[in-house]
Amino acid sequence: MKERRPELGKTEAEIQQMIQKRRLKIQEMNGSVELSKEGADREIADGVQVFTSSEGVSHPDLILSDDGKQVEDSDVKKNLQKNPERFDKCANVLAKQSFSSGRFYYEVQVEGKTDWDLGVARESIDRKGKITLNPQKGYWTIWLRNENEYYACASPSVRLSLKSQPEKVGVFVDYEEGLVSFYNVDAAALIYSFTGCCFKEKLYPYFSPSPNYGGKNSAPLIISPVNHTE
């Protein structure tokens, strides 16, 4: 087993501290009867990095909200124009925004879902046909299956044992460090980290709400605005 780098531990501690500060901030805002809605909106918007999903590359089964922050599976395939960048077999979507340097972080509400995929993908991924999620194919992701089976999509995949089921998942990427980490936001706990990644092209936040399963998995994935990570 490779020795854990001190830098990685420091980064994980920084992200956990950031999550805890965000939770305290939200509690302060919710508990303040004197804070006007305008003031609250200004507090939330200040320094926020917003991710929105891109309908132009989304699978035809997916329904995106007008603001691009919610995505769900409809079980009904729409008749859309052909697009070489659109996923045609798997119900996936990428964010509009990409990154090729620095650090970035986003959160996704997964409450009420039995299945989902989250992570990042490189720009040159193959979007046609059946897709294999692993770093060799350009995906750094985790997923949930059957309500309580969590996996890191490595090679081979890694079964994850979580103390509690996350209702909101945070995804942190340090491009230069080659790090992709996933967090249970409410517990401020690390879920899994891909380390030693070699990024050479643009990365996009990646989402899949997974099939609807007749309404059993109909809850949307909801992208949350978060403070920009310096």
HELIX and SHEET records of a PDB file:
HELIX    1   1 PRO A    6  GLY A   31  1                                  26    
HELIX    2   2 LYS A   37  ALA A   45  1                                   9    
HELIX    3   3 GLU A   55  VAL A   57  5                                   3    
HELIX    4   4 PRO A  135  LYS A  137  5                                   3    
SHEET    1   A 2 VAL A  48  GLN A  49  0                                        
SHEET    2   A 2 VAL A 226  ASN A 227 -1                                        
SHEET    1   B 7 LEU A  62  LEU A  64  0                                        
SHEET    2   B 7 GLN A  70  ASP A  73 -1                                        
SHEET    3   B 7 LEU A 221  SER A 224 -1                                        
SHEET    4   B 7 ARG A 103  GLN A 109 -1                                        
SHEET    5   B 7 LYS A 168  ASP A 174 -1                                        
SHEET    6   B 7 LEU A 179  ASN A 184 -1                                        
SHEET    7   B 7 ALA A 189  PHE A 194 -1                                        
SHEET    1   C 6 VAL A  93  LEU A  94  0                                        
SHEET    2   C 6 LEU A 203  SER A 208 -1                                        
SHEET    3   C 6 TRP A 116  ARG A 122 -1                                        
SHEET    4   C 6 TYR A 139  ARG A 145 -1                                        
SHEET    5   C 6 GLU A 149  ALA A 152 -1                                        
SHEET    6   C 6 VAL A 158  LEU A 160 -1                                        
END                                                                             
